[in-house]
Amino acid sequence: MINKTILITGGTGSNAIHEWLLLRKPMLLIPHANGGSRTGQTQNAKYFRDAGYAELLHEEDMTDQAFLKAVENVYQNRKSYVDKMKSSETGDAVNKVLALISETEHTREEKAGI
């Protein structure tokens, strides 16, 4: 389902935003205003904004107009966000992980004499 989306709006939990980065989905990130166990969300959102992967809208600044303006901005600049994501260090992470698994399996088979 996410593969078919043009852009994503949502919270800024680390797992979610890194998945969206790997899928190269432009993001409007809205970190929780209240700290507690979610204090890292603002830091995550700022990092992704500064890297050029996302737009940031603070929950306390949220109005209908501000939200619509931010979504429009992400949509209008989606190619720029995707281009930045393509040049990120995560780059081809899935293929790198698969290659590492294959290499490990090959090494294990060699040691076992298979």
Secondary structure, 3 states (H helix, E strand, C coil): CHHHCCCEEECCCHHHHHHHHHCCCCEEECCCCCCHHHCHHHHHHHHHHHCCCEEECCHHHCCHHHHHHHHHHHHHCHHHHHHHHHCCCCCCHHHHHHHHHHHHHHHHHHHHCC
